[in-house]
Amino acid sequence: MLTPDEWQGRDALDLAALVRRGEVSAREMAETAIARIEALNPAVNAVTHKVYDQALAELEAVPADAPFRGVPYLLKDLHAPARGMPLTSGSRLFAGDVGTFDSTLVARLRAAGFVLLGRTNSPEFGLNVSTEPRAFGATRNPWDLGRSAGGSSGGAAAAVASGMLPAAHATDSGGSIRIPAACCGLVGLKPTRGLNPAGPHRAEANNGISHENLVSRTVRDTAAILDVTAGPDAGAPYMAPQPAEGFLAALDQPQRPLRIAVLATGWDGAAIDPACAEGVAVTARLLAAMGHHVDAARPSFDADALRNAMFAVLFANMGVATTAFERQRGRAVAQDEIEPLSHAALARGRATDLDAYVAAQAVINREVRRLAAFFDDWDVLITATIAVPPPPLGSLSTDTTDIDTYFDRLFAIAPFNVPFNGTGQPAISLPVHHTADGLPIGTQLVGRFGEDATLLRLAARLEEATGWAGRRAPVSLGARP
C-alpha cells in the first residue's frame, strides 16, 4: 500500500497512472483508500455507508484497460442509485434501502474502473448548506473541526479535503457542489444542464434544476472525470455540447481574451464578508494579469423571485416523490422519520397546486432569461461562492418548521449559487483565496451555457498561478485544527 505521504501528493490521474504502470495493484490502491477512510473518518464524519467487501470483489471484473482502474471513489448519499449500495438521502425514512440498479452516471464510473467504496454524508434531502443530518450526525470541516464542511455535498468535500481520496461524487440543486468546495478548499464544477446524464430512472432532475458531478483537489481531475461521465443517455430530453477533443485535452487549448464581469457584493449591492470580497478581487487581478478584460458589472434580475420560484418547484417535486414512497410502503411518513424542516418542506410542496406550479415555472423562465441575457455582453461572471467564510457548525439548524425564516438565513450565507441552477449555466468554485487564519475562501466563476471547457481552462490557469492543489488541511496532515 502507499504511505500517507505518497497518497496525499497524488490526484486521481496520478493514481490511475501508478496502476497502469504496474507500480501499485488495483487492490493495493483500493486498500490504501480504505485505510485512509478508516483513519480519518472518525475526525470528520464524512463517510456514512461503507461497502468495502463488495468493492474489492468487483475489482476482479474491472477491465485492465479501464482508465481509472483501481482508483477509489465515493458516491454522495443523495441521488445516484447504485446496485448493492444504500441510498438514504441523509434520512431515517429510507434506512435499509439498498439499490438494485446503477444510474447511467454510476455505470459510467464503474466502467471507467473506479472502485466505489461507499457513500458520503448529506443533510436530509439536501435541504441545508451545512451537512448535519440527525440520521448520521455532523460532518466536520478538515480545516477547522468546529466549522461546517458545507452542504449538501459536505461529506464528499470533507472526504477529499481530509485526504481520504482525491475526488468524490457530488450533486447540486442550489449550490451543493460549489458551497462545500468553497468551505473545504476544493474545485467544484456544477456543469451545464444536461451535460451529465440523469437517467435512466428520471428524464431530468427536478425540472432541470439539479445536477451531478464531483469535487476534487485539481482541475485536471474534474476535467478527466467529466470526460468519463458526460454525454446524454438514451432517451435524455436534452443534451449539452462537449469539446470535440474532450475536457481534459481542452485544458491546454489556447484561450482568447475574455470579457469578465466582477461582482464583489451581493446581487443587490450589499456588502459581503471582506475575506469573500477579497477572494473575488484576487481572482479578478489574476485574470486581468493573464490578459483578460475585467471590469465591475452586475446582472439585472430579481434574485428573490427566482429563488422562491425554484424552491416552489423543488418542494413540489419532493412532495410528489414522498407521496409515491408512502403509497409503495402503505403508510404515511411518521413524525419522527424526518426532520422538522423536512416536514415543513413536504407540507409546502403538497400545498403547491397546478396553478401555482405553472406560475412558478413562468417566473423561472422570466428571470433566467434576464440573467442569461447578461452573458450576451460578458463571457464570464465572477462572484464569491458564499458570502461568509465557512460558518460554525450549528449555524443553520433544521429543527424548525419556520421554512421562510430558515431559507432567508440560508440565502444570507449562500446567495450566489441558486440562479445558475435555474439558467442551467456552468458555474465553478475555486479555492483561490483564504482567510488570515487559513480557512478556504471560494470564488465562483460562471460561464455561458455549454461553455464548461472555458471555465475549466480559466480554472487551470488560476490553479497554476496560486498552487492551491498543494495546500493541505490540518486533518489530512494528522493534526486536529
HELIX and SHEET records of a PDB file:
HELIX    1   1 PRO A    4  GLN A    8  1                                   5    
HELIX    2   2 ALA A   12  ARG A   20  1                                   9    
HELIX    3   3 ALA A   26  VAL A   44  1                                  19    
HELIX    4   4 TYR A   52  GLU A   58  1                                   7    
HELIX    5   5 LEU A   59  ALA A   61  5                                   3    
HELIX    6   6 ARG A   92  PHE A   94  5                                   3    
HELIX    7   7 THR A  104  ALA A  111  1                                   8    
HELIX    8   8 GLU A  124  GLY A  126  5                                   3    
HELIX    9   9 GLY A  154  ALA A  161  1                                   8    
HELIX   10  10 ARG A  178  CYS A  184  1                                   7    
HELIX   11  11 VAL A  219  THR A  229  1                                  11    
HELIX   12  12 PHE A  247  ALA A  250  1                                   4    
HELIX   13  13 PRO A  274  ALA A  289  1                                  16    
HELIX   14  14 ALA A  303  ARG A  329  1                                  27    
HELIX   15  15 GLN A  335  GLU A  337  5                                   3    
HELIX   16  16 PRO A  340  ARG A  350  1                                  11    
HELIX   17  17 LEU A  354  ALA A  373  1                                  20    
HELIX   18  18 PHE A  374  ASP A  376  5                                   3    
HELIX   19  19 ILE A  403  ILE A  413  1                                  11    
HELIX   20  20 VAL A  418  THR A  423  1                                   6    
HELIX   21  21 ASP A  452  THR A  466  1                                  15    
HELIX   22  22 TRP A  468  GLY A  470  5                                   3    
HELIX   23  23 PRO A  474  LEU A  477  5                                   4    
SHEET    1   A 3 VAL A  47  LYS A  50  0                                        
SHEET    2   A 3 VAL A 115  THR A 120 -1                                        
SHEET    3   A 3 PRO A  72  LYS A  76  1                                        
SHEET    1   B 2 ARG A 140  ASN A 141  0                                        
SHEET    2   B 2 ASP A 144  SER A 148 -1                                        
SHEET    1   C 8 ALA A 167  ASP A 172  0                                        
SHEET    2   C 8 HIS A 211  SER A 216 -1                                        
SHEET    3   C 8 VAL A 187  LYS A 190 -1                                        
SHEET    4   C 8 ALA A 427  HIS A 434 -1                                        
SHEET    5   C 8 PRO A 440  GLY A 447 -1                                        
SHEET    6   C 8 VAL A 380  ALA A 384 -1                                        
SHEET    7   C 8 ARG A 259  VAL A 262  1                                        
SHEET    8   C 8 HIS A 293  ALA A 296  1                                        
END                                                                             
